[in-house]
Amino acid sequence: MSQKELSAAPTEQAADKTAIDALVANAQQALAEFENLDQRTVDIIVETAARKAREAHAVLAAEAVTETKRGNFEDKTVKNIFASEVIAQDLEGQKTVGVISRDEFSGIVEVAEPVGVVAGLTPVTNPTSTTIFKALICLKTRNPIIFAFHPFAQNCSAHAAKIVYEAALEAGAPKGCVQWITAPSMQATTELINHPGVAVILATGGNAMVKSAYSCGKPALGVGAGNCPAYIHESAVVKNAVNDVTISKSFDNGMICAAEQAVILDEAIADQALAEFQSLGCYLANAEEKAKLEELLFGARAGSEECKSAKLNAAIVGQKASKIAEMAGFSVPEDTPAILVPCSEVSYDEPLTREKLSPILAVLRAKNAAEGIDLSRQMVEQDGLGHSAAIHCRKWEVIDKFATEVNAVRVIENSPSAFGAIGGLYNAMVPSLTLGCGSYGHNSVSNNISAVNLLNIKRLARRNPVMMPFQVPNQIYLGSGYIRQLANLELGNKITVITNQRAANSGQLDVVMQLLYARSNKISVQVIDDAERHFRTQYLEKKVREIAGYAPQTVIAVGERSVINAAKFLRLFAACPELSVKEVCAGHIALPAHINSPQLICVPTITGGRASVAPSAAITDVNTGFARPVKSTAFLPQIVVMDTSLAPYSRKDTLRRGFQGVACAIEAYTSTQASEYTDSLALHGLENVYKALSQVVSAAEESQELADQREKVIEGAFLISTAQGNTAMGLAGSLTKTLAAAFGGSNQKYFPAVLPNVVRFLGGRPRKLVASPNYLRFQAPQQLAEICRRLGIEAREEDAGAALAQALENLVSTFGVPLKVQDFEISEADFLEQLPELAQRTFDRESYSGTPRKATMAEIENMLKACYYGEEFVS
């Protein structure tokens, strides 16, 4: 096709700024019109354009060879067929217009939009095929493209673009959707890629051009240089491997950037492989011929000073092997597919181990797989970081090691590298003629570039609640005398009992042991009776060894919260000995969803009700000294036996622990993680405990009345514990734990001084709300009003917080316990000195809480002061 014919194209412009402005204006108009096309119309446009390009594949191949004087006709026809037919097949069915996906589970709807006007830069090595490819993926994504062709391939590239453009117009594409600079120059290309109306640069070509594209300050999809090794391992089918390398290296006279630049042969099969190469017509150069090739290709002999500044001779790119030999000063048969050149190492001192874009193939020998992989790594790192690498091998461990150690984003297994890298023929890689190299090759993408890279994906995200299942043990026994169930449960014949001296001295352990030994089957019992109150990883590591040697079928925890937490961890490590104690306790490892063996049975005594039913366990942090929770359903026991007779609290203990239950109920009910299940448990438990506490106040020590009301308190508190185990600790819990850690004692004793002010805080107007997908709106005042209604406290909704706080203060005033933190013999000076740290610790704990009103640092400090001095917190 003549230049005169090409000048009839719709974009005949002089290559100056005015012309570029006009091209971009046309493209912007096309972009606007593209918005009106639906997916079906776009697909017809692509199908029509691809078919017309496919029909012209031979004509375009001949023009490319004639104009560029590189490559060969037969292989360029294959490239054109790939760029039209294979690319179109890959694009078929892809959604690129409007809503392209709708995930009902995640609630994500994806909407595709064009990126905008694309500047397409094309190389001299694959001119027509790259033009067809880029035009098709732009049409598929409704992006107008303006081409800047390589000046040595202007006419054939323009013809390819014209064929695609005219076919697209016939099928309904807008005018100006495919354009090109008719008078190529560096100035014109620079104007194009820097034009503010150009959104994206799609660059395929030399390093300088790609680097220039990346420096324009806009998204650029470029490629990196290739220096692909092909490692043939001794386990490979040598005939197959040699055949693949020969096909790949000789294809279009070696101009595909993913073609092999060196073949690395294991010593055990090297001679066999070389003989096989020669049987396919490849020529093995001698030392003299090697030197001549070095001079021709790089102007530098191996080991010479010139190697440092050597550059590839462009005149040999894409030439036949026989012609290159002739240019170098020796001869090979006319039909020689490739010239093999033995080299001693991979380095710039061996210039033929660099990218050559011709049918010249370096040959290296490796003593073993380790050296073969290392030589491959060196090849890629020398000139082709991130591009491609090939391995021929039948051992998966070697292939995996190769893929891990060689920094190429395309690792081609048992295939011709040139065809394997471009995808769609030998493997499932995305078919493409623009191959990204990732950050290794200073590219923005590490995949084979295609339509997906030319789309802006808008995502519509549905609000999703966090899926929080209601998690409880399989069996819960709650009531006086229920400990007898231990005599009937399936426990196996090897049992580990974990407890502490407090449970042992109180007689609670004796009750459990008597029931175990009364069983009909013969059992063996291991007793670990030194569970520490604030145990750390060192304790667990020691006890893990003890329990592992015993291998129990059942673990029974008898005691308070710390005992139950220790048992949860020890049961986990007994079931999963491969887990690291330190990493599990730090929360760094995903744990199994459930553990069936050994089974865990929790028998909480003085405390531990919440710990026994919660899908979590706590351990003391070595650095802070505070308890760190680790959440997982793996910590849920199979069975919990809450026997109220094992907790013979005094009247004072009953009041204190009952009031803690009141606090936990309020926090569970108002939690951002609450559900219908937890609300029911929290409210019912709260009613029972609150009413029972008023009776406990007047009950005499060791009276039946106290025993009856104590049982109601314990049972109600256990319901509350189940609710809180499925929600989260709140601000009151955070404050009491912080105070207990700083000034000693259990956290229960601080609740009377803290809870009323926390309720006032919840009932006030929030200064800062909490972000939680399950919490639709701030409703704490309404919830506090509901609590007042349940407890018989008269209050309007707007005053519910104050009314409930006052009722709580009235209740605890009858307990005979300190009502302010100052009364726990904590000096004012000591308190004020620690106040900033106390506030910080509480704030840190609050990150795990479900408090619906976010407490600021200033609010926490003010609340701590109010609780210390016994004053009302002002919200």
BABASE-7235 format. One line per 10 residues: number of its first residue (from 1); their letters; for each residue z, x, y of C-alpha. Coordinates in steps of 0.05 Angstrom, whole numbers, m for minus. Example, Ala and Ser with C-alpha at 12.3 -4.5 7.8 and 13.67 -1.06 7.14 Angstrom:
BABASE-7235
1 = AS = 156/246/m90; 143/273/m21
This chain:
BABASE-7235
1 = MSQKELSAAP = 0/0/0; m19/28/68; 26/36/128; m19/m14/164; m4/m67/112; 70/m52/116; 68/m58/191; 56/m132/182; 128/m139/160; 171/m182/207
11 = TEQAADKTAI = 212/m124/232; 159/m80/262; 199/m44/315; 203/24/346; 262/64/320; 304/64/382; 366/27/406; 326/m33/430; 293/m40/362; 360/m34/326
21 = DALVANAQQA = 390/m86/372; 333/m133/354; 342/m120/279; 416/m135/283; 404/m197/325; 356/m223/273; 406/m207/219; 462/m244/256; 418/m305/260; 403/m300/186
31 = LAEFENLDQR = 478/m294/172; 491/m359/210; 436/m394/171; 462/m366/105; 525/m406/117; 486/m471/104; 463/m450/34; 499/m474/m28; 509/m434/m93; 449/m466/m128
41 = TVDIIVETAA = 402/m447/m71; 429/m376/m69; 419/m368/m144; 347/m392/m139; 334/m342/m83; 362/m284/m125; 326/m306/m188; 259/m311/m150; 267/m245/m114; 287/m209/m179
51 = RKAREAHAVL = 228/m238/m216; 178/m215/m163; 209/m146/m163; 206/m143/m239; 132/m161/m237; 119/m104/m188; 160/m52/m226; 101/m9/m247; 66/m10/m179; 131/10/m144
61 = AAEAVTETKR = 144/65/m195; 75/95/m184; 84/92/m109; 153/125/m113; 126/184/m155; 66/192/m111; 105/191/m46; 167/230/m65; 133/277/m115; 196/272/m157
71 = GNFEDKTVKN = 212/241/m224; 163/209/m271; 127/143/m273; 152/119/m341; 225/127/m324; 219/99/m254; 191/35/m285; 255/31/m327; 297/41/m264; 260/m15/m228
81 = IFASEVIAQD = 268/m62/m288; 342/m46/m289; 349/m58/m214; 314/m126/m219; 323/m155/m289; 390/m126/m312; 422/m134/m244; 398/m206/m239; 425/m221/m308; 493/m193/m287
91 = LEGQKTVGVI = 493/m233/m222; 474/m297/m259; 532/m345/m263; 575/m307/m213; 604/m353/m159; 594/m324/m90; 592/m386/m45; 652/m428/m24; 707/m442/m75; 696/m391/m130
101 = SRDEFSGIVE = 760/m401/m170; 818/m449/m174; 878/m430/m215; 920/m492/m227; 977/m451/m257; 986/m401/m200; 961/m448/m146; 912/m397/m118; 844/m422/m94; 794/m367/m77
111 = VAEPVGVVAG = 739/m379/m26; 682/m330/m19; 651/m312/48; 598/m260/67; 623/m194/96; 569/m196/149; 508/m154/166; 500/m96/118; 468/m29/134; 434/m3/70
121 = LTPVTNPTST = 422/72/63; 378/92/5; 362/160/m29; 298/196/m44; 318/202/m118; 318/128/m135; 283/96/m75; 252/31/m100; 304/14/m152; 362/24/m103
131 = TIFKALICLK = 326/m18/m51; 316/m75/m101; 388/m70/m125; 419/m71/m55; 374/m127/m31; 392/m171/m91; 468/m163/m86; 463/m178/m11; 422/m241/m24; 472/m262/m77
141 = TRNPIIFAFH = 529/m256/m27; 491/m284/33; 494/m219/71; 433/m198/112; 415/m125/100; 380/m76/145; 353/m15/108; 348/56/133; 304/89/80; 300/163/64
151 = PFAQNCSAHA = 242/189/106; 209/220/44; 208/152/10; 195/106/68; 131/71/44; 150/57/m28; 220/34/m7; 191/m12/47; 143/m41/m3; 201/m57/m50
161 = AKIVYEAALE = 240/m89/7; 179/m130/28; 169/m157/m42; 241/m180/m46; 241/m207/25; 178/m249/17; 201/m277/m49; 269/m295/m18; 235/m330/40; 193/m372/m8
171 = AGAPKGCVQW = 257/m393/m44; 293/m415/19; 326/m353/47; 331/m347/123; 284/m303/163; 312/m234/176; 355/m233/113; 321/m167/90; 297/m119/144; 285/m45/151
181 = ITAPSMQATT = 272/9/203; 197/21/203; 198/89/237; 253/129/202; 293/181/240; 364/208/242; 373/175/310; 352/107/284; 398/111/225; 456/133/269
191 = ELINHPGVAV = 443/75/317; 443/27/258; 506/48/223; 545/52/289; 520/m15/315; 578/m63/329; 539/m119/297; 538/m84/230; 598/m102/187; 591/m58/126
201 = ILATGGNAMV = 552/5/107; 525/8/36; 508/82/28; 474/117/m30; 449/187/m20; 470/258/m4; 540/279/15; 523/288/89; 495/218/96; 553/186/59
211 = KSAYSCGKPA = 604/225/100; 569/202/164; 574/130/140; 648/137/129; 659/165/199; 632/103/234; 699/67/237; 677/8/195; 680/m7/121; 632/37/82
221 = LGVGAGNCPA = 616/32/8; 592/102/m9; 586/147/m69; 606/218/m85; 570/276/m116; 566/281/m192; 576/341/m236; 581/307/m303; 602/345/m365; 585/321/m435
231 = YIHESAVVKN = 637/347/m485; 615/345/m558; 676/349/m602; 673/376/m672; 686/306/m699; 624/278/m666; 561/257/m702; 522/316/m675; 452/287/m683; 473/225/m645
241 = AVNDVTISKS = 508/263/m590; 450/311/m579; 401/254/m579; 442/218/m525; 449/279/m481; 374/294/m486; 354/223/m468; 402/223/m409; 387/291/m381; 312/285/m385
251 = FDNGMICAAE = 309/214/m356; 269/214/m291; 273/289/m293; 349/290/m287; 355/256/m220; 408/204/m237; 473/230/m207; 511/211/m270; 466/254/m315; 498/311/m353
261 = QAVILDEAIA = 501/378/m315; 533/416/m373; 542/405/m447; 607/433/m475; 604/447/m549; 662/458/m597; 652/525/m630; 652/493/m699; 589/453/m685; 557/494/m628
271 = DQALAEFQSL = 502/527/m669; 486/461/m704; 482/425/m637; 437/478/m605; 390/475/m665; 388/399/m658; 372/405/m584; 315/452/m600; 289/405/m655; 282/352/m600
281 = GCYLANAEEK = 240/400/m558; 293/428/m512; 285/501/m492; 342/550/m497; 336/601/m441; 352/675/m451; 392/719/m403; 330/740/m364; 306/668/m356; 375/647/m336
291 = AKLEELLFGA = 375/696/m279; 307/671/m256; 332/599/m257; 393/619/m217; 349/651/m164; 303/591/m161; 355/536/m160; 410/568/m118; 382/634/m92; 440/671/m124
301 = RAGSEECKSA = 450/708/m189; 514/694/m228; 572/736/m202; 536/757/m138; 563/750/m67; 509/699/m52; 542/649/m99; 594/631/m47; 543/602/1; 491/580/m50
311 = KLNAAIVGQK = 457/512/m40; 412/474/m86; 337/484/m74; 312/415/m57; 242/433/m81; 264/431/m154; 299/364/m151; 266/315/m199; 214/364/m225; 193/371/m297
321 = ASKIAEMAGF = 225/425/m339; 159/459/m348; 145/461/m274; 214/488/m258; 203/543/m309; 136/559/m279; 167/562/m209; 220/609/m237; 169/656/m269; 168/639/m343
331 = SVPEDTPAIL = 137/585/m385; 160/530/m432; 119/476/m468; 93/421/m423; 133/367/m458; 200/403/m456; 252/350/m441; 305/399/m415; 321/473/m409; 389/494/m437
341 = VPCSEVSYDE = 422/553/m404; 483/586/m435; 539/600/m384; 604/638/m392; 650/596/m349; 654/538/m300; 656/566/m230; 614/577/m167; 600/647/m196; 561/610/m249
351 = PLTREKLSPI = 517/569/m203; 482/532/m259; 547/496/m275; 538/458/m210; 499/393/m198; 425/407/m206; 389/339/m204; 338/366/m252; 328/376/m327; 368/441/m327
361 = LAVLRAKNAA = 430/437/m371; 486/488/m373; 515/503/m442; 588/523/m452; 627/536/m515; 699/514/m528; 746/542/m581; 780/475/m591; 791/406/m561; 841/432/m510
371 = EGIDLSRQMV = 791/481/m481; 735/431/m485; 775/380/m444; 796/434/m395; 724/457/m384; 704/385/m372; 760/378/m322; 737/441/m286; 665/414/m283; 687/350/m250
381 = EQDGLGHSAA = 735/385/m202; 683/436/m182; 632/388/m152; 639/318/m180; 710/292/m171; 716/220/m190; 644/209/m212; 630/210/m287; 645/248/m350; 621/239/m422
391 = IHCRKWEVID = 653/253/m489; 623/250/m558; 679/245/m609; 706/202/m666; 780/217/m655; 816/167/m610; 872/214/m592; 822/265/m566; 783/212/m528; 847/185/m496
401 = KFATEVNAVR = 869/255/m476; 800/268/m446; 803/204/m406; 873/220/m382; 861/292/m360; 790/289/m332; 790/258/m262; 728/216/m268; 730/141/m257; 674/131/m308
411 = VIENSPSAFG = 688/162/m376; 628/151/m421; 644/150/m495; 590/167/m547; 534/146/m500; 482/178/m454; 519/190/m390; 463/170/m342; 456/102/m375; 529/93/m392
421 = AIGGLYNAMV = 552/104/m320; 505/53/m288; 530/0/m336; 501/m60/m371; 460/m22/m423; 507/18/m468; 573/m13/m447; 606/m68/m408; 612/m31/m342; 584/m69/m282
431 = PSLTLGCGSY = 509/m55/m275; 499/m16/m210; 459/38/m177; 515/55/m127; 573/87/m163; 639/93/m126; 683/153/m141; 750/130/m114; 797/173/m74; 779/231/m120
441 = GHNSVSNNIS = 710/233/m88; 734/209/m19; 705/139/m31; 736/72/m14; 721/43/m83; 727/69/m154; 683/19/m189; 608/7/m197; 591/m28/m132; 562/m98/m138
451 = AVNLLNIKRL = 565/m167/m107; 640/m171/m112; 646/m114/m61; 605/m152/m10; 650/m213/m6; 709/m230/37; 755/m270/m10; 799/m320/25; 858/m343/m16; 891/m410/m9
461 = ARRNPVMMPF = 961/m405/m37; 999/m467/m60; 1074/m467/m51; 1103/m455/m120; 1176/m464/m138; 1206/m406/m176; 1210/m427/m248; 1284/m420/m265; 1300/m449/m334; 1370/m476/m345
471 = QVPNQIYLGS = 1398/m422/m390; 1461/m431/m431; 1486/m406/m498; 1462/m443/m561; 1532/m471/m574; 1591/m482/m528; 1659/m504/m554; 1704/m527/m497; 1774/m554/m508; 1843/m540/m535
481 = GYIRQLANLE = 1844/m514/m606; 1770/m501/m610; 1782/m428/m629; 1789/m454/m700; 1713/m456/m703; 1714/m381/m716; 1735/m396/m787; 1672/m438/m799; 1616/m402/m762; 1564/m359/m797
491 = LGNKITVITN = 1586/m289/m778; 1561/m244/m834; 1609/m195/m866; 1610/m139/m813; 1641/m159/m748; 1657/m119/m685; 1712/m147/m640; 1712/m121/m569; 1774/m132/m528; 1827/m97/m486
501 = QRAANSGQLD = 1902/m85/m487; 1916/m146/m444; 1886/m193/m496; 1920/m154/m551; 1989/m156/m518; 1984/m230/m501; 1973/m249/m574; 1903/m276/m561; 1872/m222/m605; 1920/m238/m661
511 = VVMQLLYARS = 1897/m310/m662; 1824/m288/m669; 1840/m237/m723; 1880/m287/m765; 1821/m336/m764; 1772/m281/m784; 1813/m257/m843; 1825/m329/m864; 1751/m338/m878; 1729/m350/m949
521 = NKISVQVIDD = 1680/m291/m950; 1703/m219/m950; 1692/m187/m883; 1699/m119/m850; 1723/m117/m777; 1714/m61/m727; 1760/m69/m667; 1745/m36/m600; 1806/m51/m558; 1798/m7/m498
531 = AERHFRTQYL = 1747/m44/m455; 1756/m18/m385; 1764/m64/m326; 1714/m25/m284; 1673/7/m339; 1615/54/m323; 1556/82/m361; 1598/138/m391; 1642/87/m426; 1582/50/m454
541 = EKKVREIAGY = 1548/113/m479; 1611/131/m518; 1620/61/m547; 1547/54/m564; 1554/111/m613; 1615/78/m646; 1582/10/m654; 1516/40/m677; 1549/75/m735; 1582/10/m757
551 = APQTVIAVGE = 1520/m35/m749; 1554/m103/m742; 1522/m170/m756; 1565/m205/m704; 1599/m181/m640; 1658/m221/m615; 1684/m211/m544; 1757/m232/m535; 1784/m226/m465; 1769/m229/m392
561 = RSVINAAKFL = 1706/m218/m352; 1702/m142/m360; 1710/m149/m436; 1653/m199/m440; 1608/m156/m396; 1621/m95/m439; 1607/m135/m502; 1541/m159/m473; 1517/m88/m460; 1542/m61/m527
571 = RLFAACPELS = 1508/m118/m566; 1443/m103/m529; 1445/m29/m547; 1464/m45/m619; 1402/m88/m624; 1357/m40/m584; 1381/31/m596; 1318/59/m564; 1339/35/m495; 1370/83/m445
581 = VKEVCAGHIA = 1439/63/m422; 1430/91/m353; 1362/59/m341; 1384/m9/m367; 1446/m9/m324; 1404/11/m263; 1359/m49/m276; 1298/m5/m287; 1277/m31/m356; 1250/m98/m378
591 = LPAHINSPQL = 1295/m125/m433; 1277/m170/m492; 1279/m244/m477; 1327/m259/m534; 1370/m221/m583; 1385/m254/m650; 1419/m198/m686; 1474/m179/m679; 1496/m247/m652; 1545/m249/m595
601 = ICVPTITGGR = 1605/m296/m592; 1646/m297/m528; 1718/m321/m527; 1739/m318/m454; 1814/m318/m441; 1847/m305/m374; 1780/m300/m338; 1709/m294/m362; 1685/m366/m365; 1627/m353/m317
611 = ASVAPSAAIT = 1611/m286/m349; 1607/m318/m418; 1554/m369/m399; 1514/m329/m348; 1447/m295/m367; 1471/m230/m336; 1521/m174/m344; 1556/m130/m292; 1574/m57/m293; 1609/m15/m241
621 = DVNTGFARPV = 1561/26/m199; 1579/100/m204; 1559/113/m131; 1590/53/m96; 1645/33/m143; 1621/m39/m138; 1599/m84/m195; 1524/m84/m204; 1494/m146/m238; 1437/m137/m287
631 = KSTAFLPQIV = 1401/m203/m301; 1367/m219/m366; 1367/m274/m419; 1381/m218/m468; 1454/m222/m445; 1463/m295/m464; 1511/m302/m523; 1495/m347/m581; 1563/m381/m580; 1619/m390/m529
641 = VMDTSLAPYS = 1688/m414/m550; 1729/m434/m489; 1796/m453/m518; 1842/m476/m462; 1903/m459/m505; 1885/m385/m500; 1896/m387/m424; 1970/m405/m414; 1967/m396/m338; 2029/m404/m296
651 = RKDTLRRGFQ = 2028/m457/m242; 2010/m404/m190; 1954/m375/m233; 1927/m444/m246; 1925/m460/m172; 1893/m394/m154; 1840/m397/m208; 1828/m470/m197; 1815/m458/m123; 1765/m404/m143
661 = GVACAIEAYT = 1731/m458/m184; 1728/m502/m122; 1695/m445/m84; 1644/m432/m139; 1628/m506/m144; 1613/m511/m69; 1570/m449/m72; 1532/m471/m134; 1519/m540/m105; 1494/m513/m38
671 = STQASEYTDS = 1456/m455/m69; 1382/m445/m54; 1373/m438/m130; 1408/m503/m148; 1376/m555/m193; 1392/m625/m218; 1427/m594/m278; 1471/m547/m237; 1486/m601/m185; 1512/m648/m238
681 = LALHGLENVY = 1557/m595/m269; 1581/m568/m203; 1599/m636/m174; 1632/m663/m237; 1671/m599/m246; 1691/m598/m173; 1718/m670/m176; 1760/m654/m237; 1788/m589/m211; 1802/m613/m140
691 = KALSQVVSAA = 1840/m675/m165; 1877/m635/m218; 1900/m582/m167; 1937/m634/m126; 1975/m652/m190; 1988/m580/m209; 2023/m569/m143; 2079/m618/m161; 2082/m602/m235; 2141/m562/m261
701 = EESQELADQR = 2131/m496/m297; 2122/m503/m372; 2119/m578/m366; 2070/m622/m405; 2043/m646/m338; 2025/m575/m320; 1994/m564/m389; 1951/m627/m382; 1928/m611/m312; 1916/m538/m329
711 = EKVIEGAFLI = 1869/m560/m385; 1831/m604/m335; 1826/m545/m287; 1801/m498/m341; 1750/m548/m368; 1726/m566/m298; 1721/m493/m279; 1681/m479/m341; 1630/m532/m322; 1627/m500/m253
721 = STAQGNTAMG = 1617/m432/m285; 1558/m458/m324; 1528/m484/m259; 1540/m419/m221; 1514/m378/m279; 1447/m413/m268; 1449/m406/m192; 1480/m347/m155; 1542/m323/m121; 1549/m345/m48
731 = LAGSLTKTLA = 1579/m318/16; 1650/m333/m5; 1641/m295/m70; 1610/m237/m31; 1667/m234/18; 1722/m237/m35; 1690/m184/m79; 1683/m138/m18; 1756/m148/2; 1780/m137/m70
741 = AAFGGSNQKY = 1740/m73/m76; 1767/m47/m10; 1840/m68/m12; 1854/m80/m86; 1874/m138/m129; 1830/m191/m159; 1779/m227/m117; 1811/m295/m134; 1870/m284/m89; 1825/m279/m27
751 = FPAVLPNVVR = 1790/m347/m35; 1844/m388/1; 1836/m343/63; 1760/m342/59; 1732/m408/33; 1749/m455/91; 1713/m410/140; 1653/m404/95; 1650/m480/92; 1652/m483/168
761 = FLGGRPRKLV = 1595/m432/169; 1553/m474/121; 1566/m537/161; 1542/m507/227; 1473/m500/256; 1439/m440/223; 1419/m382/268; 1377/m354/212; 1348/m391/153; 1337/m365/83
771 = ASPNYLRFQA = 1268/m359/53; 1267/m390/m16; 1208/m426/m48; 1255/m475/m84; 1293/m493/m21; 1252/m542/20; 1297/m549/80; 1367/m532/104; 1412/m587/77; 1481/m556/71
781 = PQQLAEICRR = 1512/m605/121; 1487/m664/80; 1512/m631/16; 1580/m619/46; 1582/m693/66; 1567/m712/m6; 1624/m667/m30; 1670/m701/20; 1649/m769/m7; 1662/m747/m79
791 = LGIEAREEDA = 1731/m720/m61; 1751/m779/m19; 1750/m741/47; 1728/m783/106; 1676/m748/148; 1611/m759/185; 1553/m716/164; 1554/m674/227; 1629/m662/218; 1629/m653/143
801 = GAALAQALEN = 1637/m577/145; 1698/m581/190; 1729/m639/152; 1721/m605/84; 1748/m539/111; 1809/m575/138; 1820/m611/72; 1816/m545/35; 1866/m513/82; 1913/m572/73
811 = LVSTFGVPLK = 1907/m564/m2; 1920/m489/m6; 1977/m495/44; 2016/m528/m13; 2002/m471/m61; 2051/m422/m32; 1998/m367/m27; 1975/m324/32; 1926/m362/76; 1900/m303/115
821 = VQDFEISEAD = 1878/m233/94; 1930/m202/139; 1985/m230/95; 1964/m185/37; 1999/m127/72; 1934/m99/99; 1947/m65/165; 1906/m85/225; 1886/m13/239; 1862/m3/168
831 = FLEQLPELAQ = 1824/m69/169; 1790/m56/236; 1772/15/215; 1737/m10/153; 1707/m72/185; 1636/m45/196; 1633/m21/124; 1662/m86/99; 1609/m124/136; 1554/m79/109
841 = RTFDRESYSG = 1579/m86/37; 1582/m161/44; 1513/m163/74; 1486/m121/16; 1518/m169/m34; 1487/m227/3; 1418/m202/m16; 1434/m228/m86; 1466/m293/m64; 1442/m364/m59
851 = TPRKATMAEI = 1474/m380/8; 1427/m427/45; 1445/m401/113; 1431/m327/125; 1491/m292/153; 1476/m238/205; 1517/m175/208; 1551/m200/272; 1569/m267/238; 1597/m231/178
861 = ENMLKACYYG = 1641/m187/222; 1665/m247/261; 1680/m284/196; 1719/m226/168; 1760/m223/231; 1773/m298/229; 1795/m293/156; 1840/m234/171; 1876/m267/229; 1876/m337/199
871 = EEFVS = 1832/m365/254; 1777/m417/250; 1707/m388/247; 1665/m415/304; 1594/m424/281
